[in-house]
Amino acid sequence: MQLVDDLSYAKTYYPTSRVTKYINGLASKIYLGIYQNRKEESNRLLRFWKYDVPLTVYKHGRIILFSFFVFFLFYTVGFFTAKHDPTFVRDVFGNDYVDKTEHNIASGNPFGIYQQGDSFFMWIAIMINNIIVSFKYFGEGLLLGIFSLKALAQESMRVGVFNYMFFDKGMGAKFVLAVMIHGLLELTAIVMSCGAGAVMGTSYLFPGTRSRLDAFKEGVKDGVKIVIGLVPVLMLAAFYEGFVTRYYTMPLLPNLLILASSAAFIIFYFVVYPILLKRKERSVHA
């Protein structure tokens, strides 16, 4: 500490002196001697999901909440558009997909599409695809978040139309019990990924006392934190879709337990826990 004080004095009054360079060299050696063998924090990843992600979600809660508003708005638009225009379903999904789904419904296996292929490979393929899609939607938010929110609107409308396909056949409850086994987690992650894109894209609009570049860098950093934090959620959602959804005819109790546990996790980790962390942080700094 004394050496660093001397270095500070030397840099102030003798910035070009050889003595200043010599003291700087000594200080560097001592610093390296103290810290080069210092153990890295072993629970860095744990800390990331325990503190960094929830606090970042809290920080940008308004934008993420707006993303959920966009989802529910265009989900409703898709649902009621399909209700009043029967041809809209085929316009969205294509004739082949609709015909196959209607055939499955008529044969008494409405969600048979989730029973195709090997469970393991289906899980891996869905997981990789959804992670890529989430990062893609995030990256599209570069321009004020416009294209991220546009992608969210399109996906939301598709979900609304898809729901109506089964609701129209009197299978609205079965849709929730079957598709939401994986859909609850998957859709939450997609909505928040688009929200992360909006976080990045709007970060340089209101930089405050910072430069727009610094504000943008922070926005990118926060958005990446959110998207990376959602990767385990997408992995679990893909696991459910590959291994569990195909057994949608399971007894009602385990089905409800999966849905309830997913909903409880989403509400706690992305809503309640960030609020508790922020309150604790404020009390520490008070």
N, C-alpha and C positions, 0 to 999 in steps of 0.2 A: 504493500500500500504506500509505503514511503517512496519507493522507487517510481511508482506511477505518478505520485504527486510531483516528484522531481521532473519526470518526463513532461507532465503538463506544463510546468513552469518553463522548461527549456524550449518546448514547442512554441510557447507564447512569445518569449523574448529572444530566443536564439534559434529560429526555425531552420536555418541553413547550416548550423554548427555541426562539426563532426562529433562533438560531445553528445548532441541531441540524438544523432544516429546511433551512437554507442549505447546510450541509455535505452533507446527504443529496442535495440537488439537484446539487451539484458532482460528487459521486461517481457519480450516475446518468449525467451527461453524459460523464464520462470512460469509464465502463464501455461506454456505447453507442458512443463513439468508437473504442474498441478492437475491439469485437465486431460492430458492425453490418455491416461489410464482410467479415467472416470467411467464407470459402468453406465451404459445407456439405459434409459428407462425401459424396463422389460414389459410393462403393460401399456405401451404407447397406443397399440390398436384398441385395447380396452378403453383407454381414455378417450380415444377418438369417438367411439360409439356411445360412451357413457356421458361425455360432456360436450365435445365439439359439435356433433351433429344436432343434439337437442337444442343447444343454445343458438346455433345458426338458424334452425327452424323457427325458434322464438323471435329472433332478430328480424326475420323476413315473414313473419306470420301473416301480415296483411296481404302480401302478394300471393302467398300460398292459399290463403282463404279465398282470394279472388279467383284463383285457378279452380278451386272446388266449385265456386259459383258458376264459372264457365262450363264445367263438366255437367252440373245438374241442369243448367239452362238448355244446353244443346242435346243432352239426353232426352229432355222433355220434348224438344222440337222434333227429334228423330222419332220418338214414340208416337206422338200425335200426328205427325206427317204420314207415317206408315198406316195409322188407323184410318185416315181420311183419304189416302191414295194407295190402294192395294198394289199398284205397279211400282211404288217407290221401293218396296222390299227387294224386288228383282233388280232394280236400277242400282241399288247399293251393293248387293251380294252376288248378283249374277244368277242366271237361270240354273246352272248346274248345282250350285250350292243350295239354292232354295229347294230345287226338286229333290235333292238327296235328303235334306232335312225333313221335308214333308213326307218322304217315303219312310224315314225313321219314325216319325210321329205316327203314321198310319200303321206301322208294324209293331207299335207298342214299345219302341226303344228310342224315345225322342232325342236323347243325348248320346246316341251311339257313336257320334263322330269322335267323342273323347275316348272311345274304347279301341281305336285303331292303333296298330303298331306296338312295339315293345315298350314297356313302361320306362325302363332306364333310358333308352335312347330318346324317347319322347321327352323325358325330363331334361336331358342335356340339351337337346335341340331347342326346346322352348325357352330354357334358361338363357342360353347364348343369344337367341333372337331377341328376347325381351330386354336383356342388358344392352345390346347394341341399339335397339330402338330407343331406350330411355336416354342414352348418351346422344343419339341423333336428335331427339326432340330437344334436349338441352342445348346442343350446339346451334340449333335453328333459332335460338332466342337472341342471337347476336345483335340483330337489328330491332332494338326496343322491345324484344320479346314477342314481336308480332307473329312470326312464323311458328314459334312454340305454341302460342295460344291458338293459332289457326289449326295446327295439327291436333291439339287437344279437342277443339270443337268438332273436328271431323271424326275423331275416335269416339267421342261422347255420343255423337249422332248415330254412329254405327251400333253402339251398345244399345241405345234406345230402340233402334229398328230391330235388332236381334231379340231384344226382350219382347217386343210386340209380336214377333213371329210365334212365340209360345203362348203369350197372353191371349192372342186371338183364338188359340185352340183350347183355351181353358186351362193352360198349364203355367200360369203366372207364378204360383207358389212353388211349383216344381223347378221352375227356372232359377228362382232364388236359392233353393236348397241344393241344386246341382251345380250351377255355374258359379255361384258365389263362394263355393268351397275354395276355389283358387282366385276367383275374380275380385273378391274383396281386397286381398293384398295386392294383386296385380294392378288393378285400376287405381288404387291409392298411390302406388309407386309411380305409375305413368302420369297421373295428375301432378304429383309433386315434382317429377322430372321436368315437366313443362313449366311448372312454377319456378324451378331453379333456372330455366332458360330465361324467364321473365326477370328474375333477380339479376342475372348477368346483363341482360339487354337494357334494363332501366337504370343500372347503377351509375352511369355517367350523366344522367339527366339532371340529378340534383346532388352535385358533389359536395355541397357545403363549403367548408374551408379548405378542402383538399383540391388538388388539380383533378381534371376529368380523367386523366390517365390513371392516377392513383386510385380514384374511386372505381374505375373500371376493373383494375387489377383486383381490388378487394371483392368486387362483385363476382368476378370469375372464380376467385378462390372460394367464396361462400357457396356459389352454385355447384362447384365441383364437390365440395364437402357433402352437400345434400344428395347429389346423384350417387356418389360412392357409398354414402350411408344407406342408400336404398338397395344396394346390390344384394345383401342377405335377404331382404324382403322379397325381391324378385326370384331369388333362388328357392325360397320356401314356397312361393306361389307356383313356380314351375314344378316343384316336387309334388304339390297337391294335385296339379293338373295331370301330371304323368302317372301318379300312383294311386290317387284317392278319388278323383272325380269320376273315373271309369266305374267306380262302385257307388254311383249316386243313388242306387236303390237300397242302400244300407238302411238299417233301422234309423228312425228319426232322431233318437237321442245322440248317438255319436255325430251325426250330421250337425245338429244344433250346437254340440260342444265345440266342434271345429269352427263354426261360424262365430260363436260367442267368444272363443279365445282369440280369433283373428281380430274381431271388432274391439275387444278389450285391449289387445296389444296396440292397435292403431291409436285408440283414444288416449291410452296412458302414455305411450312413448312419444307421440307427436303433438299431444295437447297438454295433458296434465303434468307430465314429468318436466318438460321445458319450463312451464310456469313455476314449478317448485324449485328448479335449479336457479332460475332468475331471482326468485325471492331470496333464496339462500345467499346468492352472490351479492345482492343488495344489502342484506343484513350484515354481511362480513365487512363491506366497505362503508357501512354507515358510521 
